[in-house]
Amino acid sequence: MKTPQESTRTPPKRNPLQRRDILKTLGLGAAGAAAATMLPVGDEAQAMESPQEQVKARYRETEHVKRFYALNRL
């Protein structure tokens, strides 16, 4: 048997941060992030090197490098 109070009850107010809404928002955010990676970025920056810089020696095994190798042998 229903009491008069039960028949006049209003449904509980919906919490705006319900689980399904949060999961839906996260899914849309992930889809947006994935779509953003597909956008064209433009040309990549290229370093300008002269022909002399392209052929010069870049690695030198100096004393401190030799000491590092000697101390870090397995």
Secondary structure, DSSP 8 states (H G I E B T S, - for coil): ---HHHHT-------TT-HHHHHHHHHHHHHHHHHHHTS-----------HHHHHS------HHHHHHHHHT--
